[in-house]
C-alpha cells in the first residue's frame, strides 16, 4: 500500500470513529447520549487511534496528525521532503472521515437544534475561553503526545537503503492509543484536547459547509487547535534532540 494512501485511510478511520463517538454522546436521540461521559469519549478517541494505527502503521507510519509529522521531522525521524504530502493528506482525510460520521448520524443531526452541540461533535472548543491559556493547554498536551511517541517509534520505511520514515507499527499501536486516552482524561478538560491540527480544522471546515441554519464554526478560535499543537510538537522535537 502506498504511504500517502495509507495515511489517508488511517486518518479517515480515526476521524470517522472519533467524530462518531462525539456524535453518539451528544446528539438528540442517540443511544450514547443517554449515558455519555468524558471517560467514554477519551477512551473512544484513544481506541480510534489504536485501530487506525494498527491498520496503516506498517505502510505510512500512521502519523495521522500534522503535529506528529512535524515533530518527527524536527527530531530527524522523518524526511522533510515527505512532510507536505502527509500534511495535505491528513487534512483532506480528516474532512472525509468527519463527513462519513455525519452521514452515519445524519438523522440525529437533523433532530439536534443546538448548534453548539452540533459544532462540538465536529471540532473542539474551550470550556473557558482564554486564548492564552487555551493555546498553552493545546501546546502542552501535544508536547506530551509527541515527546512520548519519540520513545515508541521505530524505522518503518526505507528508500534505496536510506531510512526516511519512523512510524508506529502494529505492535506500537496500543501504547499510542493508551497515550491519547490518558491525555484526554488528564489534560483534555480545558479545550477538548484537539492535539491534532487536521483533526480540528478538517471537521470544522466540513461543519461550516453543512446546510444548516444559524451555524457558527467559531473561526475566531480555530487557530488555537492548529498552532498550539504545532508549537508543542516543535518543542518536543527540539527537546528530544537536545537530550539525545
N, C-alpha and C positions, 0 to 999 in steps of 0.2 A: 504494500500500500504506500502511495506517495505521502511524504511527510506533511505537505500542505493539506491534502485531502484528509489525512488522519487528524490534523489539528482542527479542521472544520467539523468533522464528525464528533470528535471529543468535546469541543466547546458547545456544539449544538445539543448534545446529550446532556451536558452539565446544565445548560440553561433550561432545557425542556423540563428536567426533573426539579431544578431549583425553583424556577418560576412556578412550577406545578405545586410544590408544597406551599409557596406563598399564597397561591390562589385557593388551594384546598383549605387553608386555615383562616381565610379572611373573607371570601366571597359569600354572598347570600345562598342559603340552602345547600351548601356542600356538606358532606359528612364530617370533614375535618373542622369546619368552623364551629361545631358544637363543643369540641374538646381541644381547641388549639392552645398551644403553649410554646414558650421560647425554646425549651429543650428540644421539642419535636422539630421546630424549624431549623435550629442549629445542627441537630443530628442529621436531618434530611439533606442539608447542604453538604455536610461532610461526606455522607454516603454517596451523594451525587458526584462529588469529586472522585471518590473511590471507583465508582462504576465507569466514569468517563476515562480516568487514567488507566484502569485495568484493560479497557478495550483498545486504547490507542497509544499507550505509553511506549510500546516496542517500536512503533513506526515514526513518531514525531517527538517523543519525549514527553508528550502530553503536558505542555506548559499551560494551555487553556486560559492564559492570563497575561496580558501585556506587561504587568509588573514583574511577573516571574521571568518572562523572556528578557526584559531589560536588565533585571538583577543578575541573571546568569551571564549575560553578555558583559556586564561591568566586571564580574568576577572572573572573566576569561573562560567560562564554561560553555559558551555558546558563540557561534560565529556571527559577527555583526552583519555580514552580508545576508544572513537569513532573517534578520530581525524585521525589516519592513514587511516581508511576505507573511510572517507569522502574525504581526500586529493587525494587518488588514484582515486576514482570515479570521482571527479571533473576534473582531468586532462584527463582521458580517455573519459569522456563525452564531454569535450571541443574539443578533436580531432574528435569525431564522429560528433558533431554539425557543426564544420567547414568543414568537408568533405561533409556533406549534402548540405551546402551552395555552395560548389564548384561544386557539381553535378547539382544543380539548375542553376548555371550560367556558366556551362562548355563551352558552345558555345562562350560566351563573353570572357572567359579566353583564349580560343584558338585564338581569334582575337586580344587580347591585347598583344603587344610585349614588352612593357616597364616592365622589371622585378621589378623595384622599385614600380610601381603601383600594380602589382600582389602581391608582398610580403606585401605591405602596406594594402591590403584588408584582409590579414590574421592576421598580427601581427603589433605591434606598432614600432615606430622609432622616434628618436628625430628630432625636427625642426632644432636645433643647437646641434651638437654632443659635449657634455661636460659631461663626465661620472659623475663627482662630482655633477654638477647641475641637470643633468637628474635623478640621484639617489635621490637627495633631493626632486625634483618635484614629483616623484612617491611615496616617503615616506610620504610627507605632504598631498598629495591628498588622499591617502589611510587612513592616520590618521583621516582626516575629515570624511571619509566614515564610518569607524569602530566606531569612537567615537560617531557619531550621531546615529548609529544603536543601541548602548547600551541603548539609551533612547527610543527606539522603540520596542525592542524585549520583548517578554513575554514567560513564560514557555509553551512548547507545546508538550513535550514528557516525560512521566514518566514510569519507570520500577520498579515494585514492590513498588510502592508508592514514589519512590525517583525521584526527578527532575534531568534528565541527559541532557536535551537539551533545550536551549532557542532559539527560531527562529522567523521567520517573518510569521505570519498568514495572511490570505487573507485580512483582514482589513488593515494590515500594508504594504501591497504590494505597494500601491500607493505612500505613503510617501518615501519609499526607491527608487522607480523609479524616483521620482522627485529629490531626493538627488543625484542620479547618473547623471541625466540630468544637474543639477546645477554645479556639479563638472566638468563635461565635458565642459560646456560653460565658466567656470571661471578659472579653473586650468589645462585644458586639452591641451592648445595650445603649451606646451613645448615638451611633449612626446607622446601625443595622449591618455593620461590617461588610461593606462592598468588597474591600481588599482586592479589587479587580476592576480596572477601568472599563474593559469590554463588558463585564457583567452588568455594570450600571448604565453606561452610555448606550449600548445597543438596545436593550429593552426600553430605556427612556425614549429613544427615538421611535421605536415601534409604537409605544403608547401615544406619542404625540401625533401619530398618523392614523390612529383609530377613529372611526366615525362616531364619536361621542360628543354630546353637548357639554359645555362647561368644563372641558378637560383643561388641566393645568399641569404641564410637565415639570414645572419648577426649575426652569433652566438657570435661574439665578444661583441655585445650589449645586447644579450639575458638575461644576468644575472641582468640587471638593473630592468626590469619589473617583475622579480621574487623576488629578495632580497629587493628591495625598498619597495614594498607593505608589505612584511612580517615584515620589521622593523617598518613601520608606524603602522601596526596592533598591534605589541607588545607594542609600546609606548602608543597607545590608551588604551590598556588593563591595563597597569601599571598606567596611569594617572587616569583612571576610578576607579581603586581600591583605589588609594590614596585619591581621592576626596570623595568617598563613605565610 
